[in-house]
């Protein structure tokens, strides 16, 4: 039987150039702690695409132009009581004005 977990999964997209900084921020905030291990994460490379609209302040690219950025998607677990602090720390160091952050529920087996 499935039951809601006390942990969630965090997924953050970031330019490859800043991936280590995001992993460190997550770990500092207490995310990625699994049993007797900390700073646990996995990642994979993707191509991010976007067009910055007028009023944006893009870290990469120019207003109105299609941009492609080599990004890394970083996934980790985080105790539900630490999620707000982890997201705050990621936003503090992330180079994007609007960081792509997913917060996903997890389940345990009873």
Helices and strands as residue ranges (DSSP letters): E 2-15, G 16-18, H 19-28, E 42-51, E 66-79, G 80-82, H 83-93, E 101-109
